[in-house]
Amino acid sequence: MSLAAATREAVRRRPFLHAALRAGVVNYTAAARFLADEVGDDTDAVSTALNRFADEMPDYRADARDARVVMRSGLGESDDDPLLVVGDVGFSPDRGSLTAVVATGDVDAAALSHVVARLATTEVDIVAAAVAESLVVVVERRDGANAVRAVEDALDSVPEFGGP
């Protein structure tokens, strides 16, 4: 595999670096040093490969999603009329001390990915999450208000995926 191909694969394994390259906010030399153990320690060559890869990518774009976000408290694990089922675990209202943040409207897997990343940056631990007709994240009760704000914020700027 060529150095350029190895560099591209290393970037694809790190979505944060891929997004940063698309956004044009990467110090190529620092990124090359970051990838050195995996790609090679010739930082000039890796830096050049990163620069060329970034030039081929579409510009970073983020769009606001039209979604309504609400909070539902009192969820717990139960199979009785669950709001959310992930695997074999259901989360039903009036069964515990968890909180669900529910977004309805223009939601999809890209929105869920961005919501999960946004919650991670605010240090909100996610108990469960899924998206279908609605996007639902289940968090501890004490994190409910912060989770609502983070989900609303995330849905205001969901990045478009794509590119090499």
Secondary structure, DSSP 8 states (H G I E B T S, - for coil): --HHHHHHHHHHT-HHHHHHHHHT---HHHHHHHHHHHH-S-HHHHHHHHHHHHHHS----EE---EEEEEEEEEEE-SSS-SEEETTEEEETTSSSEEEEEEEES--HHHHHHHHHHHHHTT--EEEEEESSEEEEEEEGGGHHHHHHHHHHHHTSEE-----
